Amino acid sequence: MKMKKAALATKYKFNINRSVGMSTTIRFSLGVTKEAVDRAFKNARLDPLAIAQATIRELNIKLIESETKNASLKAKVELLLKANAGYKKRMQSERKQIAEDVVSYWFERMKKEKEKNREKDKPVIFLSADGLIYREPKDEHKHRIDINSKRGKFLLAIMGSKAYTPTREIIAITGLASRKSVESASYEMRKDIERKLGVADFIDGYQDYGYRINPGIIFKKE
């Protein structure tokens, strides 16, 4: 029995860089789990160092396995954190709040990390002042467009907005004759970008609603 108590009280020296055989995501999440516990315990004026490394790892697994924040998950977190004597002595309401802080912080940090990684994976396309659309390596992936043409004006009209630009506005800005003309221009530009830059679905939209640059692509002026 004494050995069990000693194991629970072991102070961990946690270094995610020394973890072997784990993916980058797992290593990152382990660090976030430790950070979440440290932060929640500090806010509650408790010493988190009495939480064993094994407890941190088990807690991390529970958090990864759960896709949503829910009462059952918080209860599991609360149960694991009872390895800390100071935590165990706190009132039930305080323990629940600490567990909730750990879960909330962990999910928020992991959400931001996933969003950051998604941004890194997006293809980046540039538009130069003279109408060159390209991505790196520039010599291999480029397409030129006349900025003052109807298609050029179409591209500028939808650039920089996450929302769909209504088709009627595009017609007014570009001088394209009809909704069908806008749809045709969108189709041709998509095909040009896919063929010359190797990026599919550059423009997202349809004639009865509106158009925008595909949100899965970063498109910016040089």
C-alpha positions, 0 to 999 in steps of 0.5 A: 500500500505504501508503495502505491501511495509513493507512486502516485506522489512521484513528481514527474519530469516531463519532456515531450522531446524525449518521447519515443515512438509517438507521432508529433500530434501525440507529443504535442497533446502530452505537452498540452495536457501537462500545461492544462493541469499546471494551469488549472492547479495554479489557478486553484493554488494547488501543487500539480507536481504530485501528479505522476507521469503515468497519470498525465499520460492516461489523462492525455489518452482520455482527452484524445479519445473524446471528441466533445466536452461532456460530463462523463469526460470531466468525471474521468478527469476528476477521478485521475486528478485525485492522485493529487492529495491537495486536489482530493481534499478540495470540495466537490464543486472545486474539484469539478471546476478544476477538472472543467478548466483542464478539459476546456483549456486542453480542447481550446489549445488542440483546436488552435493547433489543428487550425494552424496545421490546416493553414500550413497545408493550404496551397498559397497562390499569389497575384502580381500587379501585372496579372501573373497568378502563380505559386512556388516554384514560380517558373513552373506554376504560373498563369497570366491574366489581364487585370483590366479584362472582365475575368481580371475584374471578376477575380479582383471582385471576389478576392479578399472576402470569405463571403460569397460575392453575389452574382449580380454584383459581379455582373455589375463590376465586370461587365459580363453579360449574364449569370451564365457568362459569370459561370462560364468565366468561373469555370474557365479560370478554375480550369486554367489554374488547375492545369497551370498551377496544379490547384483544383477548385480555385473558385467556389460558387455557382451562378444563382448564389455567388462566388468566392475564392475557395477557402481551402486556398490562400490567395493574396496579392504579391 
